[in-house]
C-alpha cells in the first residue's frame, strides 16, 4: 500500500540522478513520520556525523508519492516537492520549504 510521502535520502557527497521509486522503506503517512525516517536513515547509513567545511551535508527531499510517474516525482525543487531536510551543523535536522 502506498503512503502519502516518499523520502528521497542523499548522502550530500555524490550526485543521485535517478530517484528511487516508492517502496516500503522510503515512505511515510505523515511529515513527522518522514522526518523520523530521515533521522533513522542518517544513523543507519553512517551519515550522521559533522563534515568538514566545504563538504555537502546529507539531505532528503520529501515528495508526494502520487507524483511518481515511473521515472521521476516531477520538478521537486521547482514546486512539486514538499520540503527538504538537511542534517544541521550540530546534528539536528533543518527543514526548508521549496
Secondary structure as GFF3:
##gff-version 3
##sequence-region A 1 98
A	DSSP	beta_strand	5	10	.	.	.	ID=ss1
A	DSSP	beta_strand	27	28	.	.	.	ID=ss2
A	DSSP	alpha_helix	31	45	.	.	.	ID=ss3
A	DSSP	beta_strand	59	64	.	.	.	ID=ss4
A	DSSP	three_ten_helix	65	67	.	.	.	ID=ss5
A	DSSP	three_ten_helix	76	78	.	.	.	ID=ss6
A	DSSP	beta_strand	81	87	.	.	.	ID=ss7
A	DSSP	beta_strand	93	97	.	.	.	ID=ss8
###
